[in-house]
Amino acid sequence: MVLTQEPMEELVGLCEGSVGKPVTLPELWGPCPHVRQGIRGGLEWLKQRLFRVGEDWYFLAALGVLMALISYAMNFATGCVVQVHNWLYREIGDSHLLRYLSWTVYPVALLSFSSGFSQSITASSGGSGIPEVKTMLSGVILEDYLDIKNFGAKVVGLCCTLATGSTIFLGKVGPFTHMSVMMAAYLGRVRTKTIGESENKTKEMEMLVAGAAVGVATVFAAPFSGVLFSIEVMSSHFSVWNYWRGFFAATCGAFTFRLLAVFNSEQETITSIYKTSFRVDVPFDLPEIFFFVVLGAVCGILSSAYNFCQRTFLGFLKTNRFTSQLLATSKPLYAALAALILASITYPPGVGRFMASRFWMLILATTIPIPAGYFMPLFVYGAAAFSGAVTHSISTALLAFEITGQIVHALPVLMAVLVANAISQSCQPSFYDGTIIVKKLPYLPWIRGRNIGSYPVTVGHFMNTSITTLAKDMPLEEVLKVVTSTDVTRYVLVESAEFQILVGTVERTQLMQTLQAEPASWALGQQCCLQDLLAGGCATQPVTLQLSPETSLHQTHNLFELLNLQWLLVTSRGRAVGSVSWVELKKAISTLTNPPATKEASLGLQNKV
């Protein structure tokens, strides 16, 4: 006979005279049990009182404060590096060769390290990050984009990028927004463990939306435009329920960011970052409105040209054999070559004395595989109108007012931004949407224009009719054949093979586990069916949302965007007749936007049943 002894930690008991929960023996025998029990009870009481007003407030405030601290620390570190670079350039002497080397080697080394370090940690750390965040907010799960190691790679890589100063002229809005979303995801997991509740996808999405707003707000210390910009750029449909979350977290971040400047004696009080003092009595004459509108039109045309050139050049780099191989195997080398070209052009005693940058130079800089933001250079180039047209956003007008502290030019600036957006949106996708297209990230294109014949198109014209169904009266032998011959993640469950009345869905993994755990009596000649397996514990999921073959393309598109859906079943009089996913939606919209050459083929979508 073998005797086993339970570990002491697993033995439990009750304190003398207590009616509470059992505790482990080390707790009973430990020093000062009553004191420790009192402290534990006090902490539990404090937790209940604090979270009575809602635990979301605390985690949102922590998100804003943490990102403000990180943003200020990054600005302080990169500012010191830039000052050292400027000191080295001034003190190195009058030799043009030494000055040229000090001007070029510095950014080349920083960008090479930024690309190599960030890419060695994770391949998803390069670029802006906003296209990926927009994709995730639409409901698509992108692996590693919210990993904490990606956060560290972004911090180090972005600091090196910003330390190059005006040589490479890149910003921090995009990567910092990505970092804020990663921090929001981490705090969301902490919140789940603290409260002790199960994972909730809706709660996770709410924290991610707030993180996107905090990222923009803490860069410019502008909570209003930060929230609105995140809504315009990263959310196709926005829930009003998330409005207060974004504003509260963004306000905490912006306030802390400006408060740190006061504590560091950079400013006497909290004020705008780039405070201006325009005339208030007569800020502009009435005839000047016409020139503001003309300026908006010019910015709209230039922004369309910029988006087209940037997307075309990025696509060329990915298709060209030399550059694609260089970007695939030697990203630091490509970053060094691009930095050398840009630094050589901006060398002050050379061509740099006449210009700080040119239109094509920013396009080249956006292709460098480093964590970098591309909004700030656009804002410097054309202020509100140009940057708003490139990103397809109106909130850049409000951003101009917040960072300058004056709103006297509200009407002309807003008119210029609206005109620029009207031209840009009718000609080209936004900068971030273009990046999504080039990177081939999952996305649903907008249905633009009324002249493409999209309104008569219904689900019956483009749905996928080849769905894999399992009937409740299907023998287990046939069920096993279907499961082993297909690789779908879920199966459509119907009442019978004859009537195909929809019952629900069953996950493939759950079905496989139940089949493996089921006794082999059904394989020994007994006639068992799927109904017996379901009655034995195989869980099924109800289908609460369905489409009809008569549902329009516009309604389907709005439904997918609003609820962040990936797949829906199509039923007709209760019968499962097909399904619609992102693949079918994108194909239908692309066929309407870019119809085939022949007239007969162009009518194929609407004639398909």
Helices and strands as residue ranges (DSSP letters): G 8-10, E 12-13, E 23-24, H 25-29, H 33-50, G 51-53, H 55-91, H 96-121, G 123-125, H 130-137, H 148-163, G 165-167, H 173-195, H 201-220, H 223-234, G 240-242, H 243-263, H 288-319, H 321-329, H 331-345, G 351-353, H 359-366, H 375-391, H 395-404, H 410-427, H 431-439, H 459-462, E 469-471, H 476-485, E 490-494, E 502-507, H 508-517, G 520-524, H 530-535, E 546-547, H 553-563, E 567-572, E 575-581, H 582-593, H 599-602, H 604-607
